[in-house]
């Protein structure tokens, strides 16, 4: 199983109450939208960002704390990542648009950007109902219910 499929399974299984991915496969005339190179590069960069084990753990933690999110000290205590390393990972996730940050007094509060994750999942399986139907959306949706 490719890592993208594992990621999709994880996000649907663990985060189904946070956001919903809508897939319409009933139409015989499904329009295939060609993604431009910039969009493909954007999503590749997002996958690259969450492809590192510490950053995937950070995403898991922030999704489990959605919608309130966590301050840096809470993330550090939970994951036991040194502060300088954690800062690097949070910057990478933020730069790719996967997490949001807001200042609360002297603290930085991080939250998962569920809209970006929804877009990423839609991109990954945009053609799931066309071609060879390797992934059947109705089977994925059943995991969420």
Secondary structure, DSSP 8 states (H G I E B T S, - for coil): --HHHHHHHHHHHHHTTT---------SS-------HHHHHHHHHHHHHHTSHHHHHHHHHHHHTTTT-EEHHHHHHHHT--HHHHHHHHHHHHHTTSEEEEEETTEEEEEE-HHHHHHHHHHHTTTTTSTT-SS-HHHHHHHH-
